[in-house]
Amino acid sequence: MARGELCSKATCIFGSYPKINPGTIVEWKHKGFQASTGKYVMGYVFWAFKPCIDGFQFCRNVISVDGTHLYTKYKYKLLIAAAMDGNQQVLPLAFAVVDEETYPSWKWFLQQLSRHVIRGRRGMCLISDRHGGLIKAVREGPDFVSPHGVHRYCLRHVCSNFNSTIKNVVLKDLCWQAGSEYQLRKFNRIMDEIKKQDVKAFAYLDAINKEKWTASHDGGWRCGILTTNMSECINGVLKGARRLPLLSTRSRNTVTLNSASVVTRRQGRHGMNTHVVKIANRECSCGKWNQFGIPCSHAQKVCGAYNISAASMVKDYYDVMAYNNTYSKHFEPVQSEDYWDDPNFQLVHDPTIHLDESGSDKNFP
């Protein structure tokens, strides 16, 4: 199949998506126009399916983004955005094919994500790696900066980058423990251990904004999601397809529903620990309620003492109705080529994107 024909088929199949599943979004950004051929030069293409856009309304306010290679003749990249429902299942939100993971491509992708998927929804948390172009693009957008939302780093990537510099597996494990710990006192204890073992390793982590990579400083934005595994899960599902062409203590009588203290007995050298439960804020100083949206054991004790249903304190996205609504819409299958509309424009590959000489040509007819 000729390269020009592949581009023509791409425009046809992407053009068929909104027709077959109304409300599905497809956006193109061309790099230029070839007057000699009357064709546009392939730039970026973004798509988001209507059932996924609608289902996202009932999921956590967390989006994970990541990029991966497409194993085709041309070195394009696939950008992926994903969310998670109340049953810990991944919902794919949007995709884009771009030439490279750069500031312009990430900026364009986030703009389309904002316009077509987020649609003014506030309190959003974006989780990603620390790609320079992506960080810059996030800072310039409205959805993941204060006061509307936040940007958090994937803990797995932080640990990987940390290990690339420090080169110590034991310290890498401690890095993960520090980032995934929900209680501040425990986080501090782990960081003290890292400092005791290697001052440079401590300095490396201490230099990163703690709100960005630690659960103990996050404030509940992550909803317990520490990594970009959501989008990487989609990446794994699509692995084969990527080889195809572009296609916080008060006495008992002064405790209110806003604040209560709970004393829990623990085994071990730490003995008794007091946690502050704020029912109205749906949070506990142990950090777990804040993150997971489900009353922790301390909160459940306070609820029991005041005849409050702990179940009523659970986040809405855990509700069965929310789960059902997430997947209430269905997909219509793509029909055969005979039913595809002719595109109102034609594409050619960007000649500045070099062919992949690694042997991936075998994936083409």
Secondary structure as the mmCIF struct_conf table of DSSP 4:
data_model
#
loop_
_struct_conf.conf_type_id
_struct_conf.id
_struct_conf.beg_label_comp_id
_struct_conf.beg_label_asym_id
_struct_conf.beg_label_seq_id
_struct_conf.end_label_comp_id
_struct_conf.end_label_asym_id
_struct_conf.end_label_seq_id
HELX_RH_AL_P HELX_RH_AL_P1 ARG A 3 ILE A 20
BEND BEND1 ASN A 21 ASN A 21
TURN_TY1_P TURN_TY1_P1 PRO A 22 GLY A 23
STRN STRN1 ILE A 25 LYS A 29
BEND BEND2 LYS A 31 LYS A 31
STRN STRN2 GLY A 32 GLN A 34
TURN_TY1_P TURN_TY1_P2 ALA A 35 GLY A 38
STRN STRN3 LYS A 39 VAL A 41
HELX_LH_PP_P HELX_LH_PP_P1 MET A 42 MET A 42
STRN STRN4 TYR A 44 ALA A 48
HELX_RH_AL_P HELX_RH_AL_P2 LYS A 50 GLY A 55
HELX_RH_3T_P HELX_RH_3T_P1 PHE A 56 PHE A 58
BEND BEND3 CYS A 59 CYS A 59
BEND BEND4 ASN A 61 ASN A 61
STRN STRN5 VAL A 62 HIS A 69
BEND BEND5 THR A 72 LYS A 73
STRN STRN6 TYR A 74 TYR A 74
STRN STRN7 LYS A 77 MET A 84
TURN_TY1_P TURN_TY1_P3 GLY A 86 ASN A 87
BEND BEND6 GLN A 88 GLN A 88
STRN STRN8 VAL A 90 VAL A 98
BEND BEND7 ASP A 99 GLU A 101
HELX_RH_AL_P HELX_RH_AL_P3 TYR A 103 LEU A 113
HELX_RH_PI_P HELX_RH_PI_P1 SER A 114 ILE A 118
TURN_TY1_P TURN_TY1_P4 ARG A 119 GLY A 120
BEND BEND8 GLY A 123 GLY A 123
STRN STRN9 MET A 124 SER A 128
HELX_RH_AL_P HELX_RH_AL_P4 GLY A 132 GLU A 140
BEND BEND9 GLY A 141 VAL A 145
TURN_TY1_P TURN_TY1_P5 SER A 146 HIS A 148
STRN STRN10 GLY A 149 TYR A 153
HELX_RH_AL_P HELX_RH_AL_P5 LEU A 155 ILE A 166
HELX_RH_AL_P HELX_RH_AL_P6 VAL A 169 SER A 180
BEND BEND10 GLN A 183 GLN A 183
HELX_RH_AL_P HELX_RH_AL_P7 LEU A 184 GLN A 197
HELX_RH_AL_P HELX_RH_AL_P8 VAL A 199 ASP A 206
TURN_TY1_P TURN_TY1_P6 ALA A 207 ALA A 207
BEND BEND11 ILE A 208 ILE A 208
HELX_RH_AL_P HELX_RH_AL_P9 LYS A 210 TRP A 213
HELX_RH_3T_P HELX_RH_3T_P2 ALA A 215 HIS A 217
BEND BEND12 ASP A 218 ASP A 218
TURN_TY1_P TURN_TY1_P7 GLY A 219 GLY A 224
BEND BEND13 THR A 227 THR A 228
HELX_RH_AL_P HELX_RH_AL_P10 ASN A 229 VAL A 237
TURN_TY1_P TURN_TY1_P8 LEU A 238 GLY A 240
HELX_RH_3T_P HELX_RH_3T_P3 ALA A 241 ARG A 243
BEND BEND14 LEU A 244 LEU A 244
HELX_RH_3T_P HELX_RH_3T_P4 ARG A 252 THR A 254
BEND BEND15 LEU A 257 ASN A 258
STRN STRN11 ALA A 260 ARG A 265
BEND BEND16 GLN A 267 GLY A 268
TURN_TY1_P TURN_TY1_P9 ARG A 269 HIS A 270
STRN STRN12 MET A 272 LYS A 278
TURN_TY1_P TURN_TY1_P10 ILE A 279 ARG A 282
STRN STRN13 GLU A 283 CYS A 284
TURN_TY1_P TURN_TY1_P11 SER A 285 CYS A 286
BEND BEND17 GLY A 287 GLY A 287
HELX_RH_AL_P HELX_RH_AL_P11 LYS A 288 PHE A 292
BEND BEND18 GLY A 293 ILE A 294
HELX_RH_AL_P HELX_RH_AL_P12 SER A 297 ALA A 305
TURN_TY1_P TURN_TY1_P12 TYR A 306 ASN A 307
HELX_RH_3T_P HELX_RH_3T_P5 ALA A 310 MET A 313
BEND BEND19 VAL A 314 VAL A 314
HELX_RH_3T_P HELX_RH_3T_P6 ASP A 316 TYR A 318
BEND BEND20 ASP A 319 ASP A 319
HELX_RH_AL_P HELX_RH_AL_P13 VAL A 320 THR A 326
TURN_TY1_P TURN_TY1_P13 TYR A 327 TYR A 327
BEND BEND21 LYS A 329 LYS A 329
HELX_LH_PP_P HELX_LH_PP_P2 PHE A 331 VAL A 334
HELX_RH_3T_P HELX_RH_3T_P7 GLU A 337 TYR A 339
HELX_LH_PP_P HELX_LH_PP_P3 TRP A 340 PRO A 343
BEND BEND22 ASN A 344 PHE A 345
STRN STRN14 LEU A 347 VAL A 348
TURN_TY1_P TURN_TY1_P14 PRO A 351 THR A 352
BEND BEND23 ILE A 353 ILE A 353
STRN STRN15 LEU A 355 LEU A 355
BEND BEND24 SER A 358 GLY A 359
HELX_RH_3T_P HELX_RH_3T_P8 SER A 360 ASN A 363
#
